[in-house]
């Protein structure tokens, strides 16, 4: 008797027997169960067999492939199993869904890196229909057309890799490492894992989207692979370094001038497509090699960047250096400081010996990263009360907040106070001497900042004290706990909730222990909140997590001269709905505008979507005028991830049109100023864009999208205060969670 089995529509019930193969299509949900009563005399047992469920490939939502074994006696034979997203075996897979590659790993010698060699030729893969055989239970066998044993360099003792590519389904690249002689795989080359790449790229997918794993990429992108149009190598270690250094390459930015002019870094791809990487900006310090390379169980060679240097890898970023006895035109025009060399000698100076400054990990050290760990800003009390308490005692007309603060050293270093005190003496310690800055800001109302005062003026910054003012006016209790009363808040701001922030850059030593404080250290800003005149403390909404989101790409998000770092709750105090860049413009800018909104929710979306070529959504660029009238044209920002995946930056539940964002204006979220009116200092004559439209149009900035927002969403653009106050955006009716055009659906967010 069969055991009870429940099988859903569209599943094959299959039985294998020694004497044959039975397949039955189940067209409805069936339950097979034993019936009551006698079933008669049992017959003899049949041959051994097993039952299993199989779905046709046309019903599968994905293909998960496990390569089980590879044998090589002439052409390699690959045995693999295919299951769907539910773990059921898949039948009917053809070479329209899969393709294959096979490569060997040449061992390193004389200091040269090990490298993969593609048996099928540069960039080639195989998918011969006649060579794919379906076995049973979702198992298949593919026989390569190429007999690799005939290759003059075939060596059965070397590590080999079979890699596969999936087409027409969510892409994966199964790989299988083995030795044809059956020996254990002991030689490996695992330098970087795809998870490191995808912390910025979301899902790195190239060549039509089917190649998504570096373990597959390296089987084709190896030494000897050349872009025939430009002559540039596409060897993986050179290609990837050069792409990520992009506009900072000496050959691109002209820093090797006057020897040669700047030269774009381009690769010509399939069909003559031009890929110009000359505008790529790595969004953190290029010396942070561990962003991509780190030794682990999965990447045991991840530290090769500092232990196994090579001319190829180092020369990919330092592409103005030539390593031979004579210049190698047209790019390498600066002689290697150590004289002519080769891979056999690189370790002598850069790993094992020589001056410490030439050691790779020393030369790539980021002194700011070392120094930033020695500083922490602390807001200890607001108006005499612990900032964690919900109702600090900030009362009066006007309210004059009193702030108690300190700057401490988390490493326990001893500074101006001696003893075991790790607080800094901001009045006397060299870290807060010439070139340092430290500011305390206050902003209101924390539900959505405007910083508006009694007569409607717009402060260029929230109320602030500079380091000089703090040194003069703050009272030190003798242990590094300072107290200061900041500027009075406007007389009309009598209720609500406010925010206090500490920001600025102390000075650090680029050469630790030198006593020379020559670098501006980005220290994470600190923010605390307080209630005004007895109102409860209300913290501003938190839409992003810089540590777990922004810093995946930026490592340390630091702006405005390293003054403001790693805290979005600090940024929004100035980058609020009422602020634009008009105070930094001296008339019409290069974008033809008198001003541009710098509201955080609008600004950040616009910057990340700004590229007008193939990497952005915007039809127009975005230009922001900054301190001193500096022009910041973000029109060529290339977002490295999936631009429509809001979860890359946003915390869960902070980007959907629900909660406060279902009807934002009615829930205290402010419209964004897009025109400051006749009087730039007076907020009462501003023109606004409604909140949802302010966000969405930051990416979707075209005229058609704007018409959609106005006529279907109730959005307003360039509306005065009276119109804005009476408006109601209806975007959530269609784009809210579970609605017909749910934001997650139209953005294809899983």
N, C-alpha and C positions, 0 to 999 in steps of 0.2 A: 504494500500500500504506500501511496505517496504521502508525505507529511503535508499539513495544511500550508498552502502557499497562496498569497494574494499578489496578483499581477495586474498592472494598469494597462490601459489601452495603448497600443503602439509598441508593445514590448514583445520580443521573440522569446518563447520558452524553448530551450534547446537541450538536447540530450546527446552526449557522445557515448558510443558503444564500440566495442572492439569490432563489431560486425557491420557498423554503418553509422549514418549521421541523420538525425531527425530534427526538422525545424518546423515549428507550428506558430503561425501568426495569431496572437491573441487580439481580437478586435474589440473586446469589451473587458471590463474589470471582471475577473474570475476568481472564485474561491474554490480551491480543490481541497476536499476534506474527506475523511473516511465516513462512511454511512453506517447507521446502526444495523444490528442484526448480523447474520452469518454471511460471509462473502464466498462461501463454498470452499472447496479444497484448494489450498495454495499449490501452485505449480512449483517447478524447480527454479532456483535462483538463476537469473540471466547473467550475462557477462557483466563484469564490473563497469560502472558508468557513473556519470555525475550530471546533475541538472544545473543550468545557469541561465540567467536572463541576459538578453542582448538587445540593444536598441539599434535601429538603422542609423547610419551616419546622417541621413536627412532629418532625423528627429533630435540629434544631439545638439546641446547648447554650447558645448565646448569639447575639445579633444585633449585629454590628459594622456601623455605618452610616457611609458617607461621602457627604456632600452634594456632588454634582459641579458643579451649576450651578443658578441661579435666573434666570428671565426674567420680566419684567413688561411687559406691554402693556395688559392689563386685569387679570383675576385672576392672581396670581403662579403660576408653574409651577415646581415643584421636581423636579429629577432627582437620584436618589440610588441608590447601590449597597449591597446587603446581603450580608454574608458571615457565616459562622459562626466558632466559635472556632478552627477549623483553616484558615481562609482560603478555604473553599469557598463558592461563590455559593449563595444561599438563594432557593428558589422558594416561592410561595404565601403571602407575607406579606399580611396584611389590616390594615384599620384597627383591628382588635382588638388589634394589637401595636404600632401607632405612632399618634402624634398630632402636630399641627403648630402652630406659632405664628409670627407675623411681626411685627416691630416696626421702628420707625425711631429713629435717634438725633438728637434735637434738639440743636443746637449751643449752647454756653454763650454768654451775653451779659450784659453789665453785672455781671460777677462771679458770676452765677448758674451753678450746675453744669449741665453737659450732662446729658441724661436720655433714657431710652428711653420710647417711647410704643407701647403694644400696639394694633395696628390692630383686633384682634378684641374689644376691650373689657377692662375690669379682670378679670384672672385667667382670661381665656377662652383656650381652645385649640380646634383644629378636627380632626375625624376623619370626614369624609364618605365613606362606603364607595364610592359611585359615582364619586368623583373620583380614586380611586387606580387606576392602570393599570400592569399588569405588562408590562415590555418583554421583555428576554432577558438571559441571563448575570447574573441577580441584580439587574438594574436595574429601577427603578420610576420612575413619574412621578406626582406629585400636583398637582392643580390646586385652588388655594384657592377656596372658595365666595365669599369676600370679594374684591370688586374694589377694591383699595386706591387705584387711580388716581382713584376717585370721592371719596376723602377730601379735604375742602377744604384740608387741610394737607399733602397729599402733595407731596413734592419729590424728584424723581428724582436730584438731586445729593447727597442726604443718605446717610449710611451706613445700611444696612438690615441686619437680621439675621433669618434663618430658623432656628428652633430646633425640635428634635424630642424626643419622649419615648418611651421603650421600655416596653412593658407585658408582663408574663408571662415576662420573661427578666432576667438581671442588668442593672440599670438603667444606661443611659448617656444623655447628652443631646448629640447632635451639634448643632453650630451652624455657620452659614455667613454670613459678613459680605460684603456686596457693595454696589455702587451700581447702581440700576436703569438709570442712563444709561450704564453700562459703564465709567465712570471708575475710577481707582484709589482704593482706600479709604485716605484719609489722616487722617480724623477718627475717633478711637477713644475708648472709655471702658472701659479694663481696669484696675480698681482693686485687685482681690484675686483670687488664683487658688485653686481648690478644694483644691489640695494644702496650702495654709496652713491651711485650715479642718480638713482631715482629719488634720493632725498631732495634733489633740485628738479629733476626732469619729470617727476611723477611716474611716467612710464616711457622710458627711452625706446623709441621705435623708429627704425630707419629702413631705407630701401623698400618703400611701399608698406611699411609697418610690420613686416614679418620677422624682422631681426631685432630681438629685444634683450639679448643677454651677451655680455662681454665674452663669455666662454665660447660663444659662437663667432662673435666678431673677429677674434684673434686667429681663427683658422683660415680666414681669407686675408685679413690686413696684416701681412707679415713682410719681412724684408724682401726686397725685389719687386714688390707691387708698386706700380708707378701710374700716376695720372698722365696719360700720354699727351694730353693737351697742354698742360702747364709744366710737366717735368717734375712736379712735386711728388714725393713719395707718399703713399698712404699706409705705410707701416704704422701699426696701431700706436706704439709708444711715441712716435714722432707726430703723427696726425693729431692725436688727442691733446697732447701738450700744446701744440701750436694753436689749435682751435680755441682752447681755453685761455690762452694768453692774448689771442686776438689783437686788439688795437694796441696792446702794450708791447707787441713783438718789436724789437729794434728794427727789423727790416720793414715793418709796417709804419711805425711812427716816425721814421726818419732819424732816430737817435744815432745812427751810424754815419750820418752826413758829417762832413762834406764828401765822404768817399763815394756814396751812391745815393740816389734819390729813394724816397719811400716807395715800397712796392706792395701792392695789395696781396693778401694771402688768400688764394682761391683754389678750389678744387672743381673741376668740370666733371659732372656726373652723367648718369644715364640720359641718353637723348640730347646731350649737349647742355644740360641744365648747369647753370653757373651758381656755385655756392661760395659766396664771398664772406669770409670769416673775419675780415679786417675791422668790423665794428663790434665784434664780440667783446663784452666786458665781463671778466670773472667777478662776481659780486662780493668778493672778499679779498683778503690779502693773498696774492698769488703764491706766497711762500708757504702757505698752509698745505703742505703736501699730504698731511694725514686726512684731509677732507676726502680724498679719493683713495689713498694708500694707507693701509694699516694691517699689520700682521695679526692673523687670527687663525683659528682652526680651519676656516674655510679659505683663507688667503695666507698660507704659510710663507709665501715670498713677498708679502705686502710691504716689508721693510727694505726691499731691494733698492728703493730710491736713495737710501742713505748708506747701504752696505755694499751695493754692487753698481757703482756709477759706470756710465758708458758715454762715449762721445755722442752717440745717437740720441740718447735720452736728454742729456744735459744741453746738447747743441740745439735741441728742438725749441727750447725757451730762449736760450742765449744764442740766437741765430745770427748774431753779428760776429761770433768768434770763429776763427779757423784754427784747426788743431794740427795742421801739417807744417811742412817746412816753408810753404809759400802760400800766399793768399789764394783763396778759391773763389774767384768771381762767379756770380755777381754779388752774393750776399755776405759771405764771411770775410770781413775786412779788418777785424781786430785780432791781433795775434794772441793766442792763448798765453796768459801770464806766466805759466810754467814752462813755456817752450813747446816745441813739437812733441806730440804724445800720441798714444793709442790706448785702447781699452785695457791692454795688458798692464799699463802703468798708473791708471787713474786712482786705484786704491792707495797707492804709495803716499799721495798727498791728501787725498780727500776722505780717507777712512782711517788708515792705520798709523799715519805719521805726519810729519810736517807741522807747520804752524796751526794752532787750534782754529784760527779764523778761517782756514781753508777746509775744515771738516764740514761735510755737507749739512749735517743737522745744525751746526753752528751758523753757517752761512745763510741758512733758510730760517733761522730763528726770527720771530717777530717780537721785537722788544716791547711793543705795546701790549701784546698778549701776556708777556711775563709780568709787566708792571701793573696791569689792571687788577690783578688779584690781590694787590696790596691796599686797595681802597674800598671802603664801603660808606655810603651816605646813610645817615640815620635821622629820621624825624622822631624825636622822643616824645614830645608833647606839643599840643596845639591848645592855646589858651589855658595852660596849666593842667591839661587833662591828657591822659594817655590817648593817642590817636585811634587806638582800637575801641575806645569807649564811644558809644553811639551818639552822645549828646554833649560835646565839649562846651565849655562855658564862654563862648564868644558872644558877648552881649554889648549893647550900647548903640548910640547914634552919633557918629558912625561907628561901625565895628572896626576895631583895630586888633587883628589877631597877633598873639604872642607865640612865637615859635621857639621851642628848645630843640637843638640839633647837635650832632657831632659827626666827625669823620673818623672812622676807625680803620685799623689794619687787621683784616681777618686772619692774616698769617701769624699774628701775635708779635709783630715787630715792635720794638720800643722806640718811641719818638720823643718829642720835646718835653714830656712830663717825667720821663725816667721811670724807674721801678717796673712794675708789671703792667703799667698803663699803656694800652696800645692805641689810644686816641692821638690824633694829630693836633698840634698846636697851630691852628691856621694863621695865627698872627706872626709866628716866628719860624716854623719849620720850612726848610728850603723847598719842599714839595709844593708849598703855597706861596712861593716867592715870585720873582719876575716871570711873566708869561703865563702864570696860572690864572684860572678863573673859578669862581664859585658863586652861584646865584640861588636865591630863594624866591620862588614865584608864588603868587596867590591868584586864583581864578574862580569864577562863579558864573552861573549856577551849575553844579556838577551834573544836573539832569541833562543838560546840553549847553556847553559854555557859550557865553556871549561877551563877558567881561565889560559889558556896557556900564557906564557910570551915570551920574545924575543928569548930565546934559546931553547924553547920547553919543559921546565921543568914543572912538575905537582906539584903545591903547595899542601901540605897535607890538608890545609884549604884555603879558600879564604883569601886575605889580611886581617889581623885582628889586633886589639889593645886589649890587656887585660885590666882588671880593673885597674891594677897598672899603665899601660901606660896612660890610660885615666886620672887617678888622677894626674899624673905628667905633661902631655902634653896638656890636654884640658883646654881651657880658659873659665872661668865662668864669665858671665856678672853681677854677683851679685844677680841674681834671679833664678838660676838653669838652665839657658839656656847655654849649653856648646858648644864650637866650637873647632874642631880639624881637622888638615890636615892629611889624612891617607897616607899610603905608596904610592909612585908613581906607576901608572899603567905602564906596559911595553911600551917601546918606539915604538914597532911595532903595538900596539893597539891604532890606531889614530882615528878610526871611530866606528860607531855602537852605542850601548846603554849598559849601565851598571846598576847594582843593588847595593843597600846599605841595610844592615840589622843590626838591634840591637838584641842581644840575651844575655842570661845569667840568673843567679839566684841570686836575692837579698836574704837576710836572714829574716826570720819571727819568730814569737813567737809561739811555740806550746801551750803555756799557755798564752793567751792574757793578757797584762798588767804586765807580770812578769819582763819585762826588759831583759829577756834572749833570745837572737836571735839564736835559735838552729836548725832551719829547712831551707832547701833550697827551695825557692818558685819558682814554674814554672810560668813564666810570658809569655804571648803570644808575640812571636817575631814580630818585625815591619820591613817592607820592603818598600823601595822607589826606584824609577828609575831615571836615568838621561841620557841625550844625551851626546855623546863624540865629542868634536870639531865641534859642530854645527849640528850634526846629530839629527834627531828627537828621542825623548824618546820612547822606545818600551818596554812595559811591557811583561813579559814572560806569555805564555799561562797558563790559569787556568783550570786544569783538574778536580780537586776535591774541594769540599767545606768542610773544616774540621768541622766547627760548625754544619752544617746540615747533614753531611755524616759521617765522621770518628768518631765524638764525640757522635753519637748515641750509639756506642758501647764503645768507649774509655773514654767518659766523658771529659777528659782533656788529649789530646795526648801530652805526654812530654817524651823526650828521652835525652840520653847523660847527665845523672846526673842532670836532670831538667833544663839544659841549653837551650834546643831548644824545644819550645812548641807551639802547636796549629797554625802553619802557614806553609803550604806546600811550599809556595813561598820562605821561608827561607831554607827549607830542600834541594830543588833542586840546590841551589848554590854550595853545596859540593857534593851532590848525583847527579852528572851530568854524561853525557854519557862517559866522558873520565876517570872517576875515578873507581878504584878497591880497594880491601882491601890489596893489596900486601905490602904496607908499614907497616902493622900490623902483617904480617906473618914472621916467621924466617925460612921458608922452606916449604916443603910440609905439608899441614894441614891434619886434621883427615878425610877430604873428598877426599884426594889424589890429591888435586889441589895446584898449586902455588899461585893462586889468584881467586877471584870471583868478578864479576861486582857489583858495588853498585849504578849504575845508577837507579834513582828513579823509572822510569817506568818499569824496569826489577826487581828490588829488591822487591818492594811492592807486585807485582803480585806473585812472587816466594814465599814470606813469607806466604801470605794468602792461597796459594794452596799447602803448603809444606807437609801436613800430608800424609804419605805414606800408611795409612791404609784406612779406608772407607770414610774419610772426605775431601780428597784432590784429585787433578788431577795429581800431579807430580809422576813420576816413581822413581825419586831420591830426596833425601832431599836437604836442602839448608843450608850451613854453612857460616857464615860471621865472620871474625876476626875483633874485635873492638879495642878500646883504650887499650894500654898496652898488646896487644896480647890476649885479652880475646876471648874465643871461644863461639860463639853464634849459637847453633844448633837449627834451626827452624823446624826440621823434624817432630815434633809432634804438630805443631800448628793446632788447630782444629777450622776452620772457622765456626762460629755459624749460618751463613745465607745460602742463595742459592748461591753457589760459581760462577755459570755461569751467575748470574744477575749483569751485569756490572754497572747498575744504583744504586746499593747499595753504591758504592763509587764515581762513576763518575757523573759529571754534565751532563745534557742533551747535546747531540751533541759533546761530547769530546772524545768518544771512537769509534765511527763509522769510517770506512775508507772513509772519505769524506774530502773536503777542503784540508788542508795541508797534511792530512794523506792519501789522494788518491795517491800521489807520494811524500812521506815524504822527501827523500834525496834531491829531486829537489826543495823542499819548505823550506829548511833550518833546518830540523830536523836531528840531527846527529845520526850516527851509534854508537853502544855501544862497548867500548873497552872490550875485553875478555882476551887479553894477552898484557902485557906491553912490550913485546919484550926483546931484549938483555939488553937494558938500561931502567930500570924501571922509570927513571926520564924524559925520552925523549918520547914525544908523537908521533914523526914522524915514529917510527918503530913499532907502535902498530898493533895488529890484531883486526878486528872488526866483529860485527854482524849487519846486516842491521836493520833499526829501527823497521819495522813491525815484523820481525822475532824475534827481541830482546824482544818485548812485548809478542807475542804469545807463544814463546818457554819457557817463564818464567813459564807458567802453563803447556803447552803441551810440555814437555821436552824429550819425548821419541824419539827413532831413527826413527820410522815410521812417526811421525809428522814432524820431521826435513826433511826427504826425501820429504814429501809433499810440504813443504815450499820452498825447493830448486827447485824441478823439475816443480812444477805447479805455484809457486809464484815468482820465480826469486830471492829468498832470498839468502843471502850469510852468511856463518858462517866461522870464522877464515880467513877473507880476509884482504889483505894489503890495504894501502891507495889508490893506483892506481886502484885496482879492485873495491873498494867501490865507488870511485868517478864516475866510469863509469857504475855502476849497476842501474837497475830499477826494483823495486818490483812491481809485477802485481797482488797482492792479491785483490785489489779493484775490479778487473774485475768480480770476482765471489762473493767476500764477501762484496762489497760495498752496500750502501742502495738501496733496490729494486732489487738487483741482485739475481741470482739463488740460491746462498748460503749466502744471507744477514746475517751479523753478528748477528743481532737481532733474526733471524729465527733459526740459528744453536745454539744459546745460549738460545733459548726459552724465549726471553725477550718480554713481552707484550707491 
